[in-house]
Amino acid sequence: MTAQPDAQPAAKLRFMRRLLIDLSIMLVIGVVLALLGPFGSFNDPFEQRLVYWVGLALAGYAFYAPISGLVVPWGKSIDLPEWGLWIASVLIATVPMSMFIWWLGFLGDEFRWPSLSAAFGTYVNVLIIGAAITVLFHMLNRAPATHRVVASPESASAPALAPEPEPASGPRFLDRLPPELGTELIALEMEDHYVRAHTALGSELVLLRMRDAVVELDGIDGEQVHRSWWVARGAVADVQREGRNVRLVLDNGIVAPVSRANVTTLKERGWL
């Protein structure tokens, strides 16, 4: 992917901001768990509970966040439903987290492997908290989307009485992109509740659902080739086939998967 030099610092800044927010949330969760003292820990001194639960909250983030970041994009590439991917990521991430908690209980003592019932009990306890926190993060990530709809540029700039329609100056979606990305749109890629707009000059996340973004692309010759991908027709440089799997190689090197349901349609329209 080609990007302007100043796009990378902006992306790093967004990542650091997101990381700080996530870690702050996990600290709060750790303090709340220390106050509640679940799973028999309430009898321990508060200071001990605080260190224990805050430490586990941060460790949980280290286990769950990377696995979710791998499982969800991988699942999208093979067209699996999002809810199933989140369940799978939580179930998988709970395994190393459970092993870590079991190991933590033997600090200073000789380690011994858990019995099947003890391992299952630890796994279920960790799964309950891990699933609850994952749901909380998912709900927090959804919240800005509602705010964006209320405070969208169209509604904010509209007069209170008798709004006058403005003449269309081009695809509305391009107005959402920063000027430094230009207007040569190559593809849209769904990332959770965002779409990542890929242009010839770089990429940018836009807080918008894929179906709404596609509606705003009037005038651009392209197709939604996958539930998570829209591709501009003129940006397709090559077509890759592996058995029944079809992928489009774009001008900037990005590879977009084609869902099997769309292969016939793309063939009929001369894409393949």
N, C-alpha and C positions, 0 to 999 in steps of 0.2 A: 504494500500500500504506500502510495506516495503522499507525503504530507509536508506542509510548509514548516520551517524550523520553529516558528512560534507556536505551532499547534501542540508540540510535545510538552513544553512546560505547562501549558493550560491543562492538558490531560493529566499530568502528574499532580497539579494543584487540585483538580477535582478528585483524584484518587485519594490524596492525603486528607482532604476535607471529609470525604466519605468514611475513611478509616478512623479518623478522630471521632466522628459522630457515632460510629458503630461501637468503638471501644468505650466511649462515655456511657452509652446505653448498657453495655455489658457490666460496667462498674456499678451502675445503679441496680441492675438485676442482682449482682453479687451481694450488695448491701441488703436488698430486700430479702434474699434467701437467708442471709445471716440473721436477720431479725426474726424470720419465721422459724428457722431451725428445722427444716424438713428431714424426714428419714432418720429420726432419732438423734439428730445433732443438737437439739435444743438444750440438752442437759450439759453440753460443753460450755466453757466460759465464752462470753460474747466475743472477746478479742480473738480467741482461737477460731470461732465460727466465721468471723469477718475475714481473716486471712484465708481460711479454707475455701469459703464460697466465692470470694472475689477471685482467688486464684483459679478455681474451677471454671468460673464464668469466662475469664480470659483464655484459659486453655480450651474451653469449648468453642470459642470463636475461632481459635487457631485450627481446630479440627473440622468444624462444620462449614466455615466460609469457603475454604479452598475446594472441598469436595463438592459443595453446591455449585461453585463456579465452574467445575469441570463437568459434572453430570448434566446440568440443565442445557448448556450449549451443545453438548454431544447428542443429547436426546432430541433437540430441535433438528439436528442435521438428518435424523432418520424419521422425523415427523411423528414423534410420540407426544401425547397430551401433556400439557404443562403440569397439571396436578399430579400425574403419575410420576413425573420426573422429580418433583419436590419430595414426594413420599419416599422414592428410591434413594435420594440423596441423604435424607434424614436417617433412614434405616442403615445405610452404608456408613455414614459418619459416626453413628452410635457405637459401632464395633471398636474402632481405635480409642474412642473416648472412654468406653467401659473398661478396656484393658488398662488405660492410663489410671483410672480411678482405683482399680483393683491393685495395681502396682503401688500407688500412693499410700494405700493402707498398710503397706509393709515397710515403709521407710524406717530404717533403724533396726528392723527385724529380718529374720531369714524369710525370703520369698517362697511362697508355695502356690502352686497352680490351683485355681478354683475348681470345685466340683461342678457338675453340669447344672445342678439346681442353683448353686450360688452364682454361677456365671449368668444364668438366665435372669435371676432376680436383679443382679446389678444392671444387666442390659435393659430390663424393663424400666427400672427407676431412672436410668439415664435417658432412655427414650422419651419418657413422660416430660421431663424438663426440656430436653433438646427439641422435641416437637412443639412444645408450647412457645419456646423462644423463637423458633423458626416462623411460626404463625404470627407472632408479634412483629418480627422484622418484615414479614410479607405485608402485613397490614400497614405498617409505617411507610413502606415503599409505595403503597397504593395511594396514600393520603394526598401527596402533592398533585396527583392527576386530577382529583376533584377541584383542588384549588386553581389549577391551571385553566380548567374549563370556565370557572367563574370569572377569572381575571385575564381571560384571553385578550389579545390585542384587538380583535374585532369588537368584543363587547365593551372594552374599556374606552375605545375611541368613538363608539356610536353615540349620537345625540340622544337626550332623554326623550324627546318628542319628535315624531314624524321623521325617522331616519331616512336619509336619502341614499339609495344604493350607489356605490362607486363603480365606475367602469372597470372591467377586468383588465389587468395589465400583464397577465401571465399566470402560470400555475401558482396557486396560493401557497403551496408548501415551500416554494423557494424563498418566500418572504420570511420564513422561520429560520433560515440559515444565516450565519454571520457573513458579512461581505467578503471576507478573505477566502471563503471556500468557493466562491464563484457560483455559477449557475449550471455548470455541466454535470448534471446528476447521473451517476452511474448505477447506484443500487440503494435500496433500503433494506436494512437488516433489523429484525425485531430482537430487542434485548429487554426481557421482562416487560415493563409497562412503557418502555421507550422504543423509538426506532433510531437506529444509527444511520445517518445519511452519509453515503460515500459519494464524493465528487472527485473530479480529476485533481483537485488540490488538497484533499484530505478528507477527514470525516468528523462528524459532530453528532452527539446524542440530542434527540428532540423528544420532549415529554408529550407523546402522542401515541394512540393506538394505531396499529398497522392499517386496519380497515379505514380509519379516518384519514390517515396519511395518503392512502391510495386515492381516496375521493378527491383530494386536493392536487392531484397530479394531472388534471385535464390538460391536454395539449402535448404531453410527453409520450412518445411512442414506447411502450413498455408493457410488461405483464407481471402479475404476481405468480411467480413460478413455484412457490412453496408457501406454506402457511406463515413462515417467518422471513420470506424474501420477496422483494419486488426488484425487477431488473430492467434497465433501459435497453431496448433492443439494439441500439447502435453501439453498446458497450461490450457486446459478447465477442470475445476474441477466439474462443475455441470451445468445443464440446467434448467432455470426457465421458466414456461409458465403461462401467464395470459390471458386467452381468445386466441386471435390471436397473441398476442405479445410474442415473444421469446427472452430470454436474456441468455447470456453465462456468468457463474461465473468462473473467472479465478483463478489460484493458489494464486495470491497475494491479492485476495479479490475484485478486480475490476470487475464490471459488464458491459459487452459489449452488446449493443442491436443488434439484427439481423433484418435486413429489411425484410419485407414480401416477397419481390421478391427473396430473397436468401434462404428462408426456405426450399423450395423444393430441391434446389441444395444441401444444407447441409444434408438433409435427404438421398438423393441419394448417397452421399459420406460417409455416416455412422457417421456424426457428431452428429446427433440428435437421 
